[in-house]
Amino acid sequence: MIKLKSLIYRNTKLFFKDKTMFLVSLITPLILLVLYSTFLGNTYRNSLMEFIPDDIDISQKVCDGFVAGQLFSSILSVSCVTVAFCSNMLMVQDKANNTIKDLIITPVKPSILSLGYYIASFLSTMLIALIATLICFVYIATSGWLISSTELVLLFFDILLLVLFGTALSSIINFFLNTEGQMSAVGTIVSSSYGFICGAYMPISQFSIGLQRVISFFPGIYGTSLVRSHALGGVMRQLENEGIPTEVVNEIKRFVDFNIYFFDIQVGNTYKFFIMIMSVIFLIGVYILMNYLHSKKNRLKK
């Protein structure tokens, strides 16, 4: 346990000591917030108004709350995963500069070494995600706060699951990387593509039916849908209170991936939680197995 704590402390300290990497990880969600609110705010607002009947007026608070909730869910569902790749790059850097050889010859088990990387990456990512979440909450409060206390607690749990998922996914992918060039290439690919795959940049409902069915096998979309349903739950209730028919509200929910479907079956929040939790357990299991087989292979070589 002492060795594990030392590794976690060492890895976490090195991440925050690299001011460039830390600032990039921290500023990325803030940049996304500014860009989203500037360029996508009106798009989200107009998409909502297209569903509202002409004879019904909704309050500005509901409209602003709808935009803020979508911005929040899009930014956090992406950042929790992409930031994990940044914070987990220390694993690759240690291999690139041969520091890993010094760590291997120490009396530390490979399993402890890999666990140290994972926990340190999780802690670093979680801290940045929480800071980004609090900043987004300030933005939502100034726009139109309609989130209940229960949904607020669930949002933090959503973020926890997404960070665990992102850390496990990045650990598996980074396991195969050995150079900083590979690291940069993978980081670029993940940053540019994950937002589309998880439905953050564009709702899955806007994709073709075939693509929707393919993407429905990817756990990330259920994490995005969880954040979106808890961030927009109060908005949907307020829309009904202001006279919007339930059928119209359900259409809005489907449009923004508040409600999400596996083929033609609607996936409830309980099942979304189950999918995310099982995905995290599966990915961590794969990561542990990969490290075990790698250490066993190295022992056989000796």
N, C-alpha and C positions, 0 to 999 in steps of 0.2 A: 504493500500500500504506500509506503514511503517513496519507493522508486516511482510509482505511478504519479503521485503528487508532484514529485520533482520534475517529471517529464511534462506534466500538464502546465506547471508553472513556467518551465523553460519555453515551451511552445507558445503559450499565451503571451509571455513577455516579448518574445521575438516578433510576434505578429504586431503588437502595439508599438514595438520599438521601430519597426519599419513604417515610418510616418507616411510615406507615399502610398503604400498598400492600404494602411488604415484609413487615410483620408479619402482615397478613391472608394473604398467600401462604404464609408459613411456618407460621402457626398452623393453617390449614385442615386440612392432613394430620394434625396432632396432635389436633385436635378430632374428626376422623373416627375416629381410632384409639380415642379414649376412648368415643365414642358407639357405634362398632361393637362394641368389646369389652364394653360395658355392656349393650347392648340386643340384639345379634345373636349374642353368644358362645354362649348357651344354645341358640339356634335352630340354629346350625351344629353344635353338639355333639349335639343331638337328631336332626338329619337324618342324621348319621353312624350313630348307634346304631340307627336304623330299618333299616339295611342289615345290621347285624351279627346273625348267627344267635344264638338264645337260648342255645345250648350252648357258645358261645365267649366268653371274656372277653378284652378287649384292655386293654393297659396305659394308665394315665392319661397317660403321656408321649405316646403316639400320639394319643390323643384331644385333648389340649391342642395338640399339634403340628398337627393337622388344623385346629383352630379358628384358631390363629395364622397358618398358611399362607394360609387363606382371607381372613382380615382383611388381611394384608399385600398379597396380590395385588389385592384389591378397592380398597384405599386408593391404592396406587401407580398402578394402571392408570387411575384417575380423576384423581389429582392431577397426574400428568405432563402431562395435557392441559389441565385447568382452570387450573393455575398458569401455563401458557404464555400463556393469554389475559390473565391479570393482568399478566405481565411484558411482554407485547407491546402493552399499552394506551398506551405512550408514543407510538407511531405515531399513534394517534387524538388524544391530547392535543396533539401538535405541530400537527395540523390544526385542532383546536378553538380553540387560542389563537394561531393564525396564525404560529407559530414556523417551520412548514414553508416559508413564503414566504421567510424569511431564509436558510434552508438551501438553497433552490433557486437563489437568486441568487448563491450562492458557486460557485467553480469546481470543483464536485463533480458528477460524473456521477450521473444518477438511479439507475443500476444500483448504484453504490457506496453511495448513500444507502439504498436498499432492502436491500442486503446488510448494511449496518451495523445496521439494525433487526433483521434476522433473527438475525445472529450474537449480538448483545447479548441478545436475548430468549432465545436458546438457552442462553447461558452462565448467565444469571440463573436460568432454570428448572432447568437441570441442577444448579446448586449447591443449590437448595432441595430438589430431588428426592433428591439424595445425602444431605442432612441428614435428610430424612424416612425414607430407607431405613435409615440407621444407627440411628435411633431405633426403627424397627420391628424391626431385627435384635436389638436389646436386648430388646424385648418377646418375640420368638420364642425367644431364648436362655433367658429366664426361664420360658417355657411348656413348650418341648420342641423342642430343636434337632435336626432330622433332615435338614438340608440338606447335601449333599456339597460338596466343594471345587469340582468341575466345575459343579454347579448354581449355586453362589455366583457364579462368574465369569459364567455365562450370565444370571443375574438382572441383573447390572450392564449387560450388553449389551442385555437386554430393555428396561431403563429408558432406556438411551441411544436406542434406536429409538423408544420411546414419546415421549420428549422431542422428538426430531427431527420426529416425526409431529405432535405437538401444536403445535409452533412453526410448522410449515409450514401447518397447518390454520388456526391463529389469524391468521397473516400474511395469508392469502387473505381471510378473513372481515373482519378489521379494515381491510383495504384499502378497503372500501366505506363505512366509518364515518367521520363527520365531526364528530360532537358527543359530548359526554360522556354525554348522555342515551341516545343510541344505544348507546354503549359499555356503560353500566350494564344496559340491556335485554338485550343480547346475552350479557353475562356471567352474568346471572340465568338465561337460557334454557339456556346451555351447562352451568352448574353443576347445574341441576335435571334435565336430560334426558340428558346424556352417560353418566352412570352406568348408566342403563337400557339405552341403545343398545349400550354396549360389554359388557354382561353382568356388570358389577361389583356392582350392587345386587341383582340377581336373576339366577341362571344362565339362559342362553339356553334350556337344555333344559326350563325350566319354562314357556316361552311356547308359544302355539299353533303348530302345524306351519307354517301360512301365514306367521306373523310370524317364525318362525325362518328361513324361506327368504328372506324379505325382508332381515332383518338380516344374513344370511350374506354379503351383498354389501358390508357396511361393514367396512373394514379394522380398525377399533378392536377388534372382538371377538377377532381373532386375536392382537393384542397382549396383551389380557387373558388369553387362554388360554395364551400363552407364559409369562407371569409365574406363572400358576396352576400350570402343569405343572412348572415348575422349583422353585416354593415347596413343592409338595406331593409331589414325586417321592419323597423319602425316606419320607414317611408311607405312600405306597402300597406301597412295597417292604416296609416294616415290617409293614403289615397282612397281607401274604402270608406273611411270616416267622412271624407269630403265629397262622397257621392259617386265615385268611380265604380261602375259595375264590377262584380267579382270576376266575370269572364274576361274583362279588359285587364284587370290586375293580373290574372293568371297568364295572359298573353305577354304582359310586360315581364313577368317573372321568367317566362320561358325565353324571351328575347335576350335578357341580360345574364342568362345562366344561373339565375336564382334557383330555378328548378332545372335540373339536368337529367338526361336520360341515357340509359344503357340500351341501345337499339330503341325499342318503343316503350321501355319500362322506366317509369320515373324513379329516381334514386333518392330516398329520403335522407335527412341529415344523419340519422342513426347509422345508416349503411355507409354514408360518406365517411363518418368517423371510423367505422369498422375497416373500410378499405384503406384509409390512411394509416391507421395503427398497424394493420397487418402488413402493409407495404414497408413501413419503417422496420418492423421486426424481420421481414424477409431480407431487406437490403443489408441490415446489420449482420444477419446470419451469413449472407453471401460474403460480406467483407471479412468476417471472422474466418470463414472457411478458406478464402483466398489466402489470407495471411498464414493460416495453419499449413496449407499445402505448400506454400512458398518456403516456409521455415523447414518443413520436412524435406523438401527437395534440396535445400542447402545442407542439411545434416547428412543426407545420403552422399552428396558430393565430397564431403569431408571424410 
